[in-house]
């Protein structure tokens, strides 16, 4: 069978690559053509566009790059028509994917969506387009199934969260060897996960690294994103107590004592590794003001959203400053706070439904295109 897959950022690349591996087990003749990244490319098939070419952050940045985005959309449609896939699989990335899905459905292509757009956070009216244009939706957060059914009478399938598979299947590392490889001290590690886009990383690291001198008994380690090279990060490393680990986030989290994490998938990753964390976010003022008016959620981190309570502290926009960050980091280094976090993290993992998300989704997709 021929599969056309569209993923738009590092996390999408990860989840799509695992889905591709699962599809290969179901379909020995699987032929992949995709928009994604290095992980998908490692599985096999043809990479059409790398997500680095269209990584735009925030409302303002999207508007400034509209012409480039529309060119990508036009090219994608032509590429799909030339490939004639048995199914198109959309991975998150709603701004781009829902436009392609509308066109694809009109053209008669089978449309499957894995990892729902965050319609429960803002612009819920997008569900009407999803119902019209998507043949099957596979969701990874437990509350999404009820959201779609109760509010829009749309049946979707909860398959569990693929991060559980990725973490459970990884090869454990040796702490001593890890420290030796990356020239780390023997101090407890505070991981810094500043995001994946340059604008985002610049904003986040400038505040995160302001704490280094105040926590000299700890080793700060920046988790490098696969979308950026070391030369970019090097400009931020001006203290001997700051180190860098490239594209080894899971290994880093597995040996970390605490973490400062930019809001996104990484907050859930840190929680599943049972790492006490402070969630951080700061965007451009205009983007933040727009977002504040359309996002209706009590929380921004996946940890708190899934648990429906404040498990981890969120420092957003003006609250994300050196004074507050120092206070919250001190709290998660305290044993009493850490104990409560560990208990909540275990409850969180139970809610996510266990292993097998990629395999369940692959079986359902393959079965649907055989019908």
PADRENZA-230063 format. One record per residue: x, y, z of N, C-alpha, C in turn; residue in one letter. Coordinates in steps of 0.1 Angstrom, whole numbers, padded with zeros to 4 digits, always signed. Atoms other than C-alpha are relative to their C-alpha. Layout:
XYZXYZXYZA
...
This chain:
+0008-0012+0000+0000+0000+0000+0009+0013+0000X
-0007-0013+0001+0010+0036-0006-0005+0010+0011X
+0003-0008-0012+0011+0059+0025+0006+0014-0002X
-0005-0013+0000+0014+0097+0023-0002+0006+0014X
+0000-0004-0014+0023+0111+0057+0005+0015+0001X
-0005-0014-0002+0025+0148+0068+0001+0003+0015X
-0003-0004-0013+0042+0157+0100+0007+0014+0000X
-0005-0014+0001+0053+0193+0109+0010+0004+0010X
-0010-0004-0010+0078+0193+0138+0007-0012+0006X
-0008+0011-0005+0102+0172+0158-0009-0010+0007X
+0008+0010-0007+0075+0155+0180-0008-0008-0011X
+0007+0007+0011+0055+0147+0148+0009-0009-0007X
-0010+0008+0007+0086+0133+0132+0002-0013+0008X
-0002+0011-0009+0091+0110+0162-0012-0009+0000X
+0012+0008-0001+0055+0098+0164-0003-0007-0014X
+0002+0005+0014+0052+0094+0126+0010-0012-0003X
-0010+0011+0003+0084+0073+0125-0004-0013+0007X
+0004+0012-0007+0071+0049+0151-0012-0006-0006X
+0012+0005+0008+0038+0046+0132+0004-0007-0012X
-0005+0006+0013+0057+0039+0100+0006-0014+0003X
-0005+0013-0004+0076+0011+0118-0011-0010+0002X
+0012+0009-0003+0043-0004+0130-0007-0003-0013X
+0007+0003+0013+0028-0001+0095+0008-0010-0008X
-0008+0009+0007+0057-0020+0081-0002-0014+0005X
+0003+0013-0005+0049-0049+0104-0014-0005-0005X
+0013+0004+0006+0013-0049+0091+0000-0002-0015X
+0000+0000+0014+0021-0043+0055+0015+0000-0005X
-0014+0002+0005+0054-0057+0041+0003+0008-0012X
-0002-0008+0012+0049-0037+0009-0003+0015+0002X
+0003-0014-0002+0044-0004+0026+0009+0010-0007X
-0007-0010+0008+0055+0025+0004-0003+0014+0006X
+0002-0013-0007+0060+0058+0023+0006+0012-0008X
-0004-0013+0005+0062+0093+0009-0005+0010+0011X
+0004-0007-0012+0062+0120+0036+0007+0014+0001X
-0006-0013-0005+0068+0155+0050+0003-0003+0014X
-0004+0003-0014+0087+0151+0082+0014+0003+0003X
-0014-0003-0004+0122+0147+0095+0009-0012-0001X
-0011+0010+0001+0153+0126+0100-0005-0014+0005X
+0004+0013-0005+0136+0099+0121-0009-0008-0010X
+0008+0007+0010+0110+0092+0094+0009-0004-0012X
-0009+0004+0011+0137+0092+0068+0008-0013+0003X
-0007+0012-0004+0156+0066+0088-0008-0013-0001X
+0009+0011+0002+0126+0043+0086+0000-0005-0015X
+0000+0003+0014+0126+0045+0048-0011+0007-0007X
+0010-0008+0008+0106+0060+0019+0006+0012-0005X
-0005-0013+0006+0109+0094+0003-0004+0012+0008X
+0002-0012-0007+0112+0126+0022-0002+0011-0010X
+0003-0011+0009+0095+0154+0003+0005+0014+0005X
-0004-0013-0007+0100+0184+0027+0004-0003+0014X
-0003+0001-0014+0118+0186+0060-0007+0010+0008X
+0008-0010-0008+0099+0202+0088+0008+0013+0003X
-0008-0012-0002+0128+0226+0093-0003+0011-0010X
+0003-0009+0010+0117+0243+0061-0013+0008+0003X
+0012-0007-0003+0084+0254+0076-0003+0001+0015X
+0001-0001-0014+0090+0258+0113-0003+0015+0004X
+0004-0014-0004+0071+0291+0121-0007+0000+0013X
+0005+0000-0014+0063+0300+0157-0008+0012+0002X
+0008-0011-0004+0034+0321+0168-0008+0006-0012X
+0009-0006+0010+0007+0341+0150+0007+0010-0009X
-0007-0010+0008+0030+0369+0139+0009-0006-0010X
-0010+0007+0009+0056+0346+0124-0007-0007-0011X
+0008+0006+0010+0029+0327+0105-0004+0010-0010X
+0005-0011+0009+0015+0359+0090+0011+0005-0009X
-0011-0005+0008+0049+0371+0079+0005-0010-0010X
-0005+0010+0009+0055+0338+0061-0011-0007-0008X
+0011+0005+0007+0021+0333+0045+0002-0004-0014X
-0003+0003+0014+0034+0334+0010+0007-0013-0002X
-0007+0012+0000+0058+0306+0017-0008-0012+0004X
+0009+0011-0005+0032+0285+0035-0010-0004-0012X
+0010+0003+0010+0007+0288+0006+0007-0007-0012X
-0008+0007+0010+0035+0277-0018+0002-0015+0004X
-0002+0014-0005+0041+0246+0004-0013-0008-0002X
+0013+0007+0002+0004+0238+0003-0003-0004-0014X
+0002+0003+0014+0001+0241-0034+0009-0012-0005X
-0009+0011+0004+0032+0219-0039-0005-0013+0005X
+0004+0012-0006+0019+0193-0015-0012-0006-0007X
+0011+0006+0008-0014+0189-0034+0004-0006-0013X
-0005+0005+0012+0004+0184-0066+0008-0013+0002X
-0008+0012-0003+0027+0159-0050-0008-0012+0004X
+0010+0010-0004-0002+0139-0035-0006-0006-0013X
+0006+0005+0012-0019+0137-0069+0009-0008-0008X
-0010+0007+0008+0013+0125-0086+0002-0014+0007X
-0003+0012-0007+0018+0098-0059-0012-0010+0001X
+0013+0008+0000-0019+0086-0057+0001-0010+0012X
-0001+0009-0012-0016+0072-0021-0014-0007+0003X
+0012+0007-0004-0041+0046-0007-0006+0007+0012X
+0005-0008-0011-0043+0068+0024+0009+0012+0003X
-0008-0011-0005-0031+0102+0036-0001+0000+0016X
+0000+0000-0015-0021+0102+0073+0006+0014+0005X
-0004-0013-0005-0020+0136+0090+0004-0001+0015X
-0006+0001-0014+0001+0140+0122-0001+0014+0006X
+0001-0013-0006-0010+0170+0143+0000+0012-0010X
-0004-0011+0011+0002+0203+0125-0013+0005-0007X
+0013-0003+0006-0034+0215+0120-0001+0011-0010X
+0001-0011+0010-0028+0248+0102+0002-0005-0014X
-0003+0005+0013-0013+0230+0073-0009-0012-0004X
+0006+0013+0003-0029+0196+0075-0015+0001-0003X
+0015-0001+0002-0066+0207+0077-0003+0006-0014X
+0001-0005+0013-0061+0227+0045+0002-0011-0011X
-0003+0011+0010-0047+0197+0027-0012-0011+0001X
+0010+0010-0002-0074+0174+0042-0013+0004-0007X
+0012-0004+0007-0103+0195+0028+0001-0002-0015X
-0002+0003+0015-0088+0193-0007+0000-0015-0003X
-0002+0015+0002-0079+0156-0003-0013-0007+0000X
+0013+0007-0001-0114+0146+0007-0008+0003-0012X
+0007-0004+0012-0129+0165-0022+0005-0008-0012X
-0006+0007+0011-0105+0146-0045-0002-0015+0001X
+0003+0014-0001-0116+0113-0031+0011-0009+0007X
-0010+0008-0007-0085+0103-0011-0005-0004+0014X
+0003+0005-0014-0088+0083+0022+0008+0009+0010X
-0007-0009-0009-0079+0106+0051-0001-0005+0014X
-0001+0004-0014-0068+0095+0085+0009+0010+0008X
-0007-0009-0009-0056+0117+0114+0005-0006+0012X
-0006+0005-0012-0032+0106+0141+0006+0011+0008X
-0004-0011-0009-0027+0129+0170-0008+0012-0003X
+0009-0011+0003-0055+0154+0171+0005+0014+0001X
-0003-0014-0002-0051+0191+0166-0006+0004+0014X
+0004-0003-0013-0056+0208+0199-0013+0009+0000X
+0013-0008+0002-0092+0219+0191-0007+0002+0013X
+0006-0002-0013-0101+0215+0227+0006+0012+0008X
-0007-0012-0006-0077+0244+0235-0005+0013-0006X
+0004-0012+0007-0089+0269+0209-0006-0003-0013X
+0007+0002+0013-0111+0273+0178-0006-0013-0001X
+0006+0013+0000-0132+0243+0186-0009-0002-0013X
+0009+0001+0012-0153+0251+0155+0008-0007-0011X
-0007+0008+0010-0125+0233+0135-0005-0014+0000X
+0005+0014+0000-0141+0201+0146-0010-0003-0012X
+0009+0002+0011-0168+0207+0119+0007-0004-0012X
-0008+0003+0012-0141+0207+0092+0006-0014+0002X
-0006+0013-0002-0125+0176+0108-0011-0011-0003X
+0011+0010+0002-0159+0157+0108-0002-0001-0015X
+0002+0000+0015-0163+0166+0071+0011-0006-0008X
-0012+0004+0009-0128+0159+0059+0008-0012+0004X
-0009+0010-0005-0113+0132+0081-0009-0013+0002X
+0007+0013-0001-0124+0095+0077+0001-0006+0014X
-0002+0006-0013-0109+0084+0110+0010+0008+0008X
-0009-0007-0009-0093+0102+0139+0005-0009+0012X
-0006+0008-0011-0069+0085+0164+0006+0009+0010X
-0004-0010-0010-0064+0105+0196+0009-0007+0010X
-0010+0005-0010-0036+0101+0222-0002+0005+0014X
+0002-0006-0014-0050+0121+0252-0014-0005+0004X
+0013+0007-0005-0078+0104+0273-0012+0009-0001X
+0012-0009+0000-0100+0135+0275-0005+0003-0014X
+0004-0004+0014-0101+0140+0237-0012-0008-0005X
+0011+0008+0005-0125+0111+0230-0013+0006+0005X
+0012-0006-0005-0151+0126+0253-0003+0013-0005X
+0002-0014+0006-0146+0161+0240-0006-0001-0014X
+0006+0001+0014-0153+0150+0204-0014-0006+0001X
+0013+0006+0000-0182+0128+0213-0011+0008+0007X
+0010-0007-0008-0200+0149+0240-0003+0014-0007X
+0003-0014+0005-0196+0183+0222-0004+0000-0015X
+0002+0000+0015-0197+0173+0185-0006-0013-0005X
+0006+0013+0005-0212+0138+0183+0009-0006-0011X
-0010+0005+0010-0180+0127+0165+0008-0011+0007X
-0007+0012-0006-0166+0092+0173+0014+0000-0005X
-0015+0001+0003-0128+0091+0175+0005-0012+0009X
-0006+0012-0007-0105+0063+0188+0011+0004+0008X
-0011-0003-0009-0083+0067+0218+0009-0012-0001X
-0009+0011+0002-0052+0046+0212+0011+0000+0010X
-0011-0001-0010-0030+0056+0241+0011+0010-0005X
-0010-0010+0004+0000+0079+0241+0013-0007-0005X
-0012+0007+0005+0030+0069+0219+0013+0003+0007X
-0012-0003-0007+0055+0085+0242+0003-0012+0010X
-0002+0011-0009+0050+0055+0266+0008-0011-0007X
-0007+0010+0007+0062+0032+0239+0015+0004-0002X
-0013-0005+0002+0092+0053+0231+0009+0000+0012X
-0008+0000-0013+0103+0055+0267+0002-0014+0005X
-0001+0014-0004+0096+0019+0275+0010-0008-0008X
-0008+0008+0009+0115+0006+0245+0014+0005-0002X
-0013-0005+0001+0146+0027+0248+0010-0008+0008X
-0010+0007-0007+0179+0012+0259+0005+0008+0011X
-0005-0008-0012+0189+0023+0294+0015+0003-0002X
-0014-0004+0001+0222+0042+0297+0007-0001+0013X
-0008+0000-0012+0250+0041+0321+0004+0014+0004X
-0002-0014-0005+0252+0073+0342+0015+0004-0001X
-0015-0003+0000+0290+0071+0345+0004+0003-0014X
-0005-0001+0014+0295+0066+0308-0006+0013-0007X
+0006-0012+0005+0270+0094+0300+0007+0013+0004X
-0007-0012-0005+0288+0119+0322+0014+0001-0007X
-0013+0001+0006+0321+0108+0307+0000+0005-0015X
+0002-0003+0014+0309+0111+0271-0002+0015-0003X
+0003-0014+0002+0296+0146+0275+0007+0010+0010X
-0008-0008-0009+0322+0158+0300-0007+0007+0011X
+0008-0006-0011+0298+0164+0328+0006-0003+0014X
-0005+0001-0014+0306+0169+0365-0008-0011+0007X
+0008+0010-0008+0294+0146+0393-0012+0007+0007X
+0011-0007-0007+0269+0172+0404-0014-0005-0006X
+0014+0003+0006+0231+0165+0401-0003+0008-0012X
+0003-0006+0013+0218+0174+0367-0013+0007+0000X
+0013-0007+0003+0192+0201+0360+0000+0001-0015X
+0002+0000+0015+0180+0196+0324-0007+0012-0004X
+0007-0012+0006+0171+0226+0303-0005-0004-0014X
+0006+0003+0013+0146+0219+0275-0007+0012-0005X
+0005-0013+0004+0141+0252+0258-0008+0000-0013X
+0008+0001+0012+0121+0240+0228+0008-0004-0013X
-0007+0004+0013+0130+0234+0191+0002+0010-0010X
-0001-0010+0010+0126+0266+0172+0010+0011+0005X
-0010-0009-0004+0153+0293+0172-0005+0012+0009X
+0005-0012-0008+0131+0322+0184-0004-0005+0014X
+0004+0006-0013+0117+0300+0212+0012-0003+0009X
-0012+0004-0008+0151+0287+0223+0006+0013+0006X
-0006-0012-0004+0165+0322+0224-0007+0007+0012X
+0008-0006-0011+0137+0335+0246+0001-0008+0013X
+0001+0009-0012+0137+0305+0270+0014-0001+0007X
-0013+0002-0006+0174+0300+0275+0006+0013+0007X
-0005-0012-0006+0181+0336+0283-0004+0001+0015X
+0005-0001-0014+0160+0333+0315+0005-0013+0007X
-0004+0013-0007+0168+0296+0323+0015+0001+0004X
-0014+0000-0003+0206+0302+0322+0003+0011+0010X
-0003-0011-0010+0203+0333+0344+0001-0006+0014X
+0000+0006-0014+0200+0309+0374+0013-0008+0003X
-0012+0009-0001+0233+0290+0368+0008+0004+0013X
-0008-0004-0011+0253+0310+0394-0007-0001+0013X
+0007+0001-0013+0226+0307+0420-0001-0015+0004X
+0001+0014-0003+0227+0269+0418+0013-0007-0004X
-0014+0004+0003+0264+0262+0417+0002-0015+0004X
-0001+0014-0004+0259+0227+0433-0006-0009-0010X
+0006+0008+0010+0241+0215+0402+0007+0002-0014X
-0005-0001+0014+0252+0208+0366-0012+0003-0009X
+0011-0004+0010+0229+0226+0340+0004-0006-0013X
-0002+0006+0013+0226+0207+0307-0011+0003-0009X
+0010-0004+0011+0209+0220+0276-0002-0012-0009X
+0004+0011+0009+0190+0194+0256-0001+0006-0014X
+0000-0005+0013+0198+0202+0220-0011-0006-0009X
+0010+0005+0009+0169+0199+0195+0006-0005-0013X
-0005+0005+0013+0174+0178+0163-0001+0010-0011X
+0002-0010+0010+0163+0208+0143+0011+0011+0000X
-0010-0011-0001+0193+0230+0155+0014-0006+0002X
-0013+0005-0002+0230+0226+0154+0007+0007+0012X
-0007-0005-0012+0256+0232+0181+0005+0014-0001X
-0005-0014+0002+0269+0264+0166-0010+0010+0005X
+0011-0009-0005+0235+0280+0175+0001+0001+0015X
+0000+0001-0015+0236+0268+0211+0013+0006+0006X
-0013-0003-0006+0273+0276+0216+0000+0015+0005X
+0000-0014-0004+0265+0314+0218-0006+0002+0014X
+0006-0001-0013+0245+0307+0250+0009-0006+0012X
-0007+0007-0010+0271+0286+0268+0013+0009+0004X
-0011-0009-0005+0293+0311+0288+0004-0003+0014X
-0003+0004-0014+0296+0293+0321+0005-0015+0000X
-0006+0013+0000+0317+0262+0329-0010-0010+0006X
+0010+0009-0006+0287+0248+0348-0012-0003-0009X
+0010+0002+0010+0266+0247+0316+0006-0010-0011X
-0004+0010+0011+0269+0217+0292-0011-0002-0010X
+0009+0002+0012+0252+0206+0260+0000-0014-0004X
+0002+0013+0005+0238+0173+0249-0009+0000-0012X
+0007-0001+0013+0228+0170+0213-0009-0012-0003X
+0010+0010+0005+0196+0151+0203+0000-0013+0009X
+0000+0011-0010+0198+0129+0235-0009+0003+0011X
+0009-0005-0011+0168+0143+0254-0004-0011+0009X
+0004+0011-0009+0156+0109+0267+0011-0004+0009X
-0011+0004-0009+0190+0099+0279+0003+0010+0011X
-0002-0011-0010+0194+0133+0296-0011-0001+0011X
+0011+0000-0010+0160+0131+0313+0001-0012+0009X
-0001+0012-0008+0167+0096+0325+0010+0001+0011X
-0010-0002-0011+0196+0109+0346-0001+0013+0007X
+0001-0013-0006+0183+0143+0356-0007+0000+0013X
+0006-0002-0014+0174+0155+0391-0012+0009-0001X
+0011-0010+0002+0151+0183+0379+0001+0005-0014X
+0000-0005+0013+0142+0201+0347-0008+0013-0001X
+0008-0012+0004+0131+0235+0333-0004-0002-0014X
+0005+0006+0012+0109+0227+0304-0009+0010-0007X
+0009-0008+0008+0093+0248+0276-0013-0008-0002X
+0013+0007+0002+0056+0240+0273-0001-0006-0013X
+0001+0008+0012+0049+0213+0248+0001-0014+0003X
-0001+0014-0002+0054+0176+0244+0010-0003+0011X
-0011+0003-0009+0086+0178+0265-0005+0000+0015X
+0005+0000-0014+0065+0185+0297-0005-0014+0003X
+0005+0013-0003+0049+0151+0293+0012-0010+0000X
-0012+0008+0000+0083+0135+0285+0007+0000+0013X
-0007-0001-0013+0098+0148+0317-0008-0007+0010X
+0009+0006-0010+0068+0136+0337+0001-0015-0001X
-0001+0014+0002+0070+0101+0322+0014-0006+0005X
-0013+0004-0006+0107+0100+0332+0001+0003+0015X
+0002-0003-0014+0095+0111+0367+0010+0011+0004X
-0009-0011-0003+0116+0143+0366-0008+0012+0005X
+0006-0012-0005+0104+0172+0388+0003+0011-0010X
-0002-0011+0010+0099+0202+0365-0007+0012+0003X
+0008-0013+0001+0089+0238+0361-0003+0002-0015X
+0004-0002+0014+0070+0245+0329+0001+0015-0003X
-0003-0014+0004+0080+0277+0311-0006+0003-0014X
+0004-0005+0013+0066+0297+0282+0000+0015-0001X
+0000-0014+0003+0072+0331+0267+0000+0002-0015X
+0000-0003+0014+0062+0342+0232+0001+0015-0002X
+0001-0015+0003+0061+0376+0214-0012+0006+0007X
+0011-0006-0007+0038+0400+0232-0013+0000-0008X
+0012+0000+0009+0014+0402+0202-0006-0014-0001X
+0005+0014+0001+0012+0364+0198-0006-0004+0013X
+0005+0003-0013+0006+0361+0235-0014+0006+0002X
+0013-0007-0001-0022+0387+0235-0011-0007-0008X
+0010+0007+0009-0039+0369+0206-0004-0013+0006X
+0002+0013-0006-0035+0335+0222-0009+0000+0012X
+0008-0002-0012-0049+0347+0255-0015+0002-0002X
+0014-0003+0003-0081+0357+0238-0007-0012-0007X
+0006+0011+0007-0087+0325+0219+0002-0014+0007X
-0002+0012-0008-0074+0298+0243-0007+0000+0013X
+0010+0000-0011-0099+0288+0269+0004-0009+0011X
-0004+0011-0010-0079+0263+0290+0005+0006+0013X
-0005-0004-0013-0070+0266+0327+0015-0002+0001X
-0014+0003+0000-0035+0252+0320+0005-0001-0014X
-0006+0002+0013-0010+0250+0291+0008-0013-0001X
-0009+0012+0001+0011+0220+0300-0009-0013-0001X
+0008+0012+0002-0001+0185+0290-0001-0007+0013X
+0000+0007-0013+0007+0172+0325-0013+0005+0008X
+0011-0005-0007-0018+0195+0341-0014-0002-0007X
+0012+0002+0008-0044+0192+0313-0005-0014+0002X
+0004+0014-0002-0045+0154+0316-0005-0003+0014X
+0004+0003-0014-0046+0154+0354-0011+0009+0004X
+0011-0009-0003-0071+0183+0354+0002+0007+0014X
-0003-0007-0013-0053+0200+0383+0015+0005-0002X
-0014-0005+0001-0020+0219+0389+0009-0010+0006X
-0010+0009-0005+0006+0192+0392+0014+0006-0001X
-0013-0007+0002+0035+0212+0378-0003+0015-0001X
+0001-0015+0001+0040+0250+0381+0002+0004-0014X
-0001-0006+0013+0035+0269+0349+0003+0015+0001X
-0004-0014+0000+0054+0302+0345-0002+0005-0015X
+0004-0005+0013+0038+0320+0315+0002+0015-0002X
-0003-0014+0004+0049+0352+0298+0007+0008+0011X
-0007-0009-0010+0056+0379+0325+0004-0008+0012X
-0004+0008-0012+0057+0352+0352+0013-0007-0002X
-0013+0007+0003+0086+0336+0334+0011+0010+0001X
-0011-0009-0003+0114+0357+0350+0009-0007+0010X
-0010+0006-0009+0145+0350+0370-0005-0002+0014X
+0004+0000-0014+0129+0357+0404-0009-0012+0002X
+0010+0011-0001+0099+0333+0399+0006-0013-0003X
-0005+0012+0004+0119+0307+0382+0010-0006+0011X
-0009+0004-0011+0145+0306+0410-0009-0006+0012X
+0008+0005-0011+0117+0302+0436-0006-0014-0003X
+0006+0013+0004+0100+0274+0417+0010-0011-0001X
-0011+0010+0001+0133+0256+0410+0004-0005+0014X
-0003+0003-0014+0141+0257+0447-0011-0010+0006X
+0011+0009-0005+0107+0241+0454+0001-0014-0005X
+0000+0013+0006+0111+0212+0431+0013-0008+0004X
-0011+0006-0005+0145+0205+0446-0002-0005+0015X
+0003+0004-0013+0129+0201+0480-0007-0014+0001X
+0005+0014+0000+0121+0165+0490-0015-0001+0002X
+0014+0001-0002+0085+0171+0501-0008+0002-0013X
+0006-0003+0013+0075+0187+0468+0002-0012-0010X
-0004+0011+0009+0093+0159+0449-0008-0012+0002X
+0008+0011-0003+0074+0132+0467-0014+0001-0006X
+0014-0002+0005+0040+0146+0457+0000+0000-0015X
-0001+0000+0015+0052+0151+0421+0001-0015-0005X
-0001+0014+0004+0062+0114+0419-0013-0007+0000X
+0013+0006-0001+0028+0103+0431-0009+0004-0012X
+0009-0005+0010+0010+0125+0406+0005-0005-0014X
-0005+0006+0012+0033+0113+0378-0004-0014-0003X
+0005+0014+0002+0024+0077+0384-0015-0001-0004X
+0014-0001+0003-0013+0086+0383-0002+0004-0015X
+0001-0005+0014-0007+0104+0350+0003-0011-0010X
-0003+0011+0009+0009+0074+0334-0011-0010-0001X
+0012+0010+0001-0021+0052+0343-0011+0006-0009X
+0010-0006+0008-0044+0077+0326+0003-0001-0015X
-0004+0000+0014-0024+0075+0294-0002-0013-0008X
+0005+0012+0007-0035+0040+0287+0010-0011-0004X
-0009+0011+0003-0004+0019+0285+0007+0000-0013X
-0008+0001+0012+0018+0007+0257-0008-0003-0012X
+0006+0006+0013+0010+0000+0220-0008+0010-0008X
+0008-0010+0008-0004+0033+0206+0003-0001-0015X
-0004+0001+0014+0016+0030+0173-0006-0012-0006X
+0005+0012+0006+0007-0006+0168-0015+0000-0002X
+0014+0000+0001-0030-0001+0175-0004+0009-0012X
+0003-0010+0011-0031+0029+0151+0003-0007-0013X
-0005+0006+0012-0012+0010+0124-0010-0011-0004X
+0009+0011+0003-0036-0020+0126-0013+0006-0005X
+0013-0006+0004-0067+0003+0123+0001+0006-0013X
-0001-0006+0013-0053+0022+0094+0001-0010-0011X
-0002+0011+0010-0042-0009+0075-0013-0007-0003X
+0013+0006+0002-0076-0025+0081-0009+0009-0008X
+0009-0009+0007-0094+0006+0069+0002+0001-0015X
-0003-0002+0015-0076+0008+0035-0001-0014-0007X
+0002+0012+0006-0081-0029+0029-0015-0002-0003X
+0014+0001+0001-0119-0025+0032-0005+0004-0014X
